[in-house]
């Protein structure tokens, strides 16, 4: 989910996508209870999970970023960091990490899934450090 189609450079970002995923989840619940003969909308949750994988930092991004989320593939509004191997990674930050975790919930990713568990561990580290 994104915007900016008029510029010729449309892109998807997590800030907009989380709103779309919420709408998809609500629409799915309405469709499941509908008795109408109207054609069902294809809610592509697999595509949503693939996008989320592109904006979630993996364990190699360093302990301060692992499990967190950033704005869109190729961009973090919080800038970059260098991991222990000297590789530049996108920094995770609170609002996108919240949007990412909420998106994983909407996309029916189980709470025991490593993508969710890594986010929870990151949050506990932040609380311990504060």
C-alpha positions as CSV (number, residue, x, y, z in Angstrom):
1,X,0.0,0.0,0.0
2,X,1.5,3.3,-0.9
3,X,1.0,6.5,-2.9
4,X,2.6,9.0,-5.2
5,X,1.5,7.4,-8.5
6,X,1.4,10.7,-10.2
7,X,5.1,11.3,-9.9
8,X,5.9,8.1,-11.9
9,X,7.6,6.7,-8.8
10,X,4.9,5.0,-6.8
11,X,6.1,3.2,-3.7
12,X,4.7,1.3,-0.8
13,X,5.6,2.2,2.8
14,X,4.7,0.7,6.2
15,X,3.1,3.9,7.4
16,X,0.3,3.6,4.8
17,X,0.3,-0.2,4.5
18,X,-0.7,-0.7,8.2
19,X,-3.9,1.3,7.5
20,X,-4.6,-0.8,4.4
21,X,-4.0,-4.1,6.3
22,X,-6.4,-3.0,9.0
23,X,-9.0,-2.3,6.3
24,X,-8.3,-5.7,4.7
25,X,-8.8,-7.4,8.0
26,X,-12.1,-5.6,8.7
27,X,-13.2,-6.3,5.1
28,X,-12.4,-10.0,5.5
29,X,-14.5,-10.3,8.6
30,X,-17.5,-8.6,6.9
31,X,-17.1,-10.8,3.8
32,X,-16.9,-14.0,6.0
33,X,-20.3,-13.2,7.5
34,X,-22.0,-11.9,4.3
35,X,-24.7,-14.0,2.6
36,X,-24.5,-11.9,-0.5
37,X,-23.8,-13.4,-3.9
38,X,-21.4,-10.5,-4.5
39,X,-17.9,-11.6,-5.6
40,X,-15.4,-11.8,-2.8
41,X,-12.4,-9.5,-2.9
42,X,-9.0,-11.3,-3.0
43,X,-7.2,-10.3,0.2
44,X,-3.6,-11.2,-0.5
45,X,-2.1,-11.7,2.9
46,X,0.9,-13.6,1.5
47,X,1.9,-10.4,-0.4
48,X,1.5,-8.4,2.9
49,X,3.8,-10.8,4.7
50,X,6.4,-10.6,1.9
51,X,6.3,-6.8,2.1
52,X,6.6,-6.9,5.9
53,X,9.7,-9.1,5.5
54,X,11.3,-6.4,3.4
55,X,10.9,-3.7,6.1
56,X,11.8,-5.7,9.2
57,X,15.4,-5.8,10.4
58,X,17.0,-9.2,10.8
59,X,19.3,-10.4,13.5
60,X,22.4,-9.3,11.4
61,X,21.3,-5.7,11.7
62,X,22.7,-5.5,15.3
63,X,21.0,-5.9,18.7
64,X,19.6,-2.3,18.6
65,X,17.7,-2.9,15.4
66,X,17.0,-6.6,15.1
67,X,13.3,-7.4,15.0
68,X,12.3,-3.7,14.5
69,X,10.8,-2.1,11.4
70,X,11.6,0.8,9.2
71,X,9.6,3.0,6.8
72,X,10.0,1.3,3.4
73,X,12.4,-0.9,1.5
74,X,15.5,1.2,1.0
75,X,14.6,3.9,3.5
76,X,14.4,4.6,7.2
77,X,13.3,7.9,8.5
78,X,15.7,7.2,11.4
79,X,18.7,6.9,9.2
80,X,21.2,4.1,9.1
81,X,23.6,2.3,11.4
82,X,26.6,0.1,10.9
83,X,26.4,-3.5,12.2
84,X,29.2,-5.4,13.8
85,X,30.3,-6.7,10.4
86,X,30.7,-3.2,9.1
87,X,27.5,-3.4,6.9
88,X,25.2,-0.3,6.8
89,X,21.6,-1.2,7.8
90,X,18.4,0.7,8.2
91,X,17.6,1.8,11.7
92,X,14.5,0.6,13.4
93,X,12.3,3.1,15.2
94,X,9.2,3.0,17.4
95,X,6.3,4.1,15.2
96,X,7.3,1.8,12.3
97,X,8.0,-1.1,14.7
98,X,4.5,-0.6,16.2
99,X,3.0,-0.5,12.7
100,X,5.0,-3.6,11.8
101,X,3.9,-5.6,14.8
102,X,0.3,-4.6,14.3
103,X,0.6,-5.5,10.6
104,X,1.9,-9.0,11.5
105,X,-1.1,-9.4,13.8
106,X,-3.5,-8.3,11.0
107,X,-1.7,-10.8,8.6
108,X,-2.4,-13.7,11.0
109,X,1.3,-14.2,11.9
110,X,1.3,-16.3,15.1
111,X,2.8,-14.8,18.2
112,X,5.3,-17.6,18.4
113,X,6.6,-16.9,14.9
114,X,10.2,-15.6,14.9
115,X,9.2,-12.3,13.2
116,X,6.9,-11.5,16.1
117,X,9.2,-13.0,18.9
118,X,12.2,-10.9,17.6
119,X,10.1,-7.7,17.9
120,X,9.0,-8.6,21.4
121,X,12.7,-9.3,22.5
122,X,13.7,-5.9,21.0
123,X,11.0,-4.2,23.1
124,X,12.2,-5.9,26.2
125,X,15.8,-4.7,25.6
126,X,14.6,-1.2,25.1
127,X,12.6,-1.2,28.4
128,X,15.6,-2.7,30.2
129,X,17.9,0.0,28.9
130,X,15.5,2.8,29.8
